[in-house]
Amino acid sequence: MNARAYLWLARAVDALHLLFAVGVLLLGRLWIPMPLFSLILVVTVGSQIVTLGCPMVALSSYFRRKHNPHYLGSGSLTLWLYKKFGRWVAIPIVVVLVGVASVVAIVI
């Protein structure tokens, strides 16, 4: 596979990731019962925090590195905070993010 194809694969993964996120947030609430919808949001955000990133972002970054070996993906906001400021700053911010995700899940 040529390098250009990897770039298009990365773009396709990003587009599907965006459609999935918007679909879950906007359309999921219409068809999924509230307690289950809240659980999905909290588990999604929590799993991204625990694994320090989203698997879809990792896949997109992999394809971008295949296209351009010098590409340096950041991974996620959580990982960037951890690398930039260390755990004593990143952990409280992550706790706030989980709290906000929980409140949004309850309010929606």
LINVENSUL-V147013 format. One record per residue. PHI is phi in degrees with one decimal (999 if undefined). NEAR is the number of other ideal C-beta (glycine too) atoms within 12 Angstrom. D_FIRST is the distance of its C-alpha to the first C-alpha in whole Angstrom. Layout:
# LINVENSUL-V147013
phi;near;d_first
PHI;NEAR;D_FIRST
PHI;NEAR;D_FIRST
This chain:
# LINVENSUL-V147013
phi;near;d_first
999;11;0
-81.8;10;4
-64.3;17;7
-63.7;14;8
-63.9;14;7
-65.2;24;8
-63.5;21;11
-67.4;19;11
-63.4;24;11
-62.1;29;13
-64.7;19;16
-65.3;19;16
-62.4;27;17
-62.0;23;19
-65.6;16;21
-64.4;18;21
-62.5;23;23
-64.3;19;25
-61.5;16;26
-62.7;20;27
-62.3;22;29
-66.2;14;31
-62.3;17;31
-66.1;24;33
-71.1;22;35
-89.8;16;36
-91.2;14;36
-60.4;23;36
-64.1;21;40
-72.9;13;41
-112.3;13;40
-102.4;20;40
-57.7;12;43
-52.8;17;44
-62.1;13;44
-69.9;16;41
-62.2;25;39
-61.8;23;41
-62.5;20;40
-60.7;26;36
-63.9;31;36
-67.7;25;38
-66.8;19;36
-62.8;28;33
-65.1;32;34
-62.8;21;35
-67.8;21;32
-69.3;28;30
-72.1;28;33
-64.4;16;33
-89.5;18;30
56.8;23;30
154.4;26;27
-101.2;29;25
-60.0;19;22
-67.9;28;21
-67.1;29;21
-62.7;23;20
-65.9;24;16
-61.4;32;16
-64.1;28;17
-60.6;22;14
-64.7;27;11
-67.2;27;13
-68.6;20;14
-67.4;24;10
-74.0;23;10
-133.6;17;13
-60.8;11;15
-92.1;9;18
-67.8;18;18
-118.9;12;21
-81.0;26;21
-83.7;21;25
91.9;25;24
-163.7;28;27
-61.3;23;31
-61.1;32;32
-64.9;25;30
-63.0;20;31
-60.8;26;35
-63.5;23;35
-70.2;18;33
-76.8;15;35
-114.2;17;39
89.3;12;39
-69.6;17;40
-72.5;11;43
-98.0;17;42
-67.7;23;39
-63.3;17;41
-61.3;16;43
-66.6;22;41
-64.8;28;39
-61.4;19;42
-64.0;19;43
-61.8;25;39
-64.8;25;40
-61.9;18;43
-64.6;17;42
-61.7;27;40
-65.5;21;43
-65.0;16;45
-61.1;19;42
-63.8;28;42
-74.9;16;46
-73.2;13;46
-65.4;21;44
